[in-house]
């Protein structure tokens, strides 16, 4: 396992450069926001697209999508963010860099998006802050923050609807009395 992590950090699995050296714990100017969960940063080599790790903003045209993008734009336009990468995977299947974006040591924008109801906690891939992001989403949902205010199940992304169905089935099975 240690060997795989080392090979990933060296870029053996498809990253064109060593993402750890180039991006982890380094500050970058935000060039633009392309969606609630995607930003473009300025690097010494040009521009790089970042997908905010553990966050799933509503897709364009879906309820909450415009609000999510506007929130991220208001928070990050013209700002400098410090990126933090996961130890095991730095890019998604499309080669986009995955990162947590911080405005300060304690201001994780990824978590803020979820807390303020501007995005879902993305349960499709595990990451370091997964349980905290999920708890934060539960609080936002219970308090009807942002997209949770009046959101119907059918308005949620297909992946979340499938997760919710499986979650409710598990919960129901756990509460059935045994014979």
Secondary structure, DSSP 4 states (H G I P E B T S, - for coil): -HHHHHHHHTTTTS-SS-HHHHHTTEEEEEEEEEETTEEEEEETTEEEEEEETTEEPPPTTSTTHHHHHHHHHHHHTT-EEEEE--SS--B-TTSPEEEEEEEETTEEHHHHHHHTTSSEE--SS--TTHHHHHHHHHHHHHTT-GGGTT--GGGS-HHHHHHHHHHHHHHHHHHSPP-
